[in-house]
Amino acid sequence: MADPLGLFRAATLQEKVAAHLMKSEDTMNIILVGRSHGKSRTLALNGSTAVALAFAAAALIGAASWVGYSVAVAQAEAREPSDSELVAHWQNKLGEQKGELDALQQNVQDQMDALTLRLGEIQGRLLRLDALGQRFLESGLVASDEFDFNQPAAVGGPEDSHPADSFSAPELTRMIDELEHKMLDREQQLRLLDQVSSRQKLEDELYLEGRPITWGWLSSPYGYRSDPFTGKRTWHAGVDLAGKDGSDIISVAGGVVTYASARNGYGNLVEVDHGDGLVTRYAHSKTIKVKVGDVVQKGQVLALMGSTGRSTGPHVHFEVIRNGKTENPETYIKRARR
């Protein structure tokens, strides 16, 4: 295969021939012999003509070399690759595509892991919301026949005639963002409602009202009266509510038991502190059902009616004390009638 080295060699030969001919002043004879009849013909060339012919021959050789080199390069470029070269080429292509596919799969997996984590957090928050809703049902603030937090919300509608499409990852992310924003708003509202409800419930528990018995009648009012044992005019610091022996004596408000034992004149006495300087007393009981330190609710049984201490029969002596001074219990008993 011809190459540029042939061009270089042709040019060098041309220079040598030209130099030789230019130095020689002799005439060059070229004898041409024909194939027929053995005839010959002689051409006489002087130095200038010989140099020109030498240059022409060298140029022809160089051109032929260049054409051969170009043809060889073109053939090499146009040559179809071998099977092994094709296999290596497609193996490289497949390797690149596999790397791109692995990167794409990892990206999708990362997005799925992030969405799964967020969905787990949302599920936990939904459980807390369900717990709050259940508390509202139990408190009576929400009608149980309207809301059932143990069942999913009822939804429905006609089927759309248009073809359904699956959600894309960006759309799911946007929907989750909107859902989290709504849940945060609902959580704040429910938390505030729960605080208001708890405060209202606490106030209702501490609100002193009603009678300390489930059945009975007022047998002695608050204030001055004739003493049942001496007949003299004496001060009565509470009211007496007579009833059946062994019937329930209940707390008229929530509070903490601060006394649960016998006391001179009172017999078996239970004393409950309701806070804010308010205390109630339940005396002459037959049996005490609570002990000091117990937290009691409104309507809880404290003792059973009896006639212990300075008493003429089964009844409960009921006192209301605010900041160390007695008040008329009938004021609080009448609250329940409003």
Secondary structure, 3 states (H helix, E strand, C coil): CCCHHHHHHHHHHHHHHHHHHHHCCCCEEEEEECCCCCCEEEEEECHHHHHHHHHHHHHHHHHHHHHHHHHHHHHHHHCCCCHHHHHHHHHHHHHHHHHHHHHHHHHHHHHHHHHHHHHHHHHHHHHHHHHHHHHHHHHCCCCCCCCCCCCCCCCCCCCCCCCCCCCCHHHHHHHHHHHHHHHHHHHHHHHHHHHHHHHHHHHHHHCCCCCCECCCEEEECCEEEECCCCCCEEEECCEEEECCCCCEEECCCCEEEEEEEEECCCEEEEEEEEECCEEEEEEEEEEECCCCCCEECCCCEEEEEECCCCCCCCEEEEEEEECCEEECHHHHHHHHHC
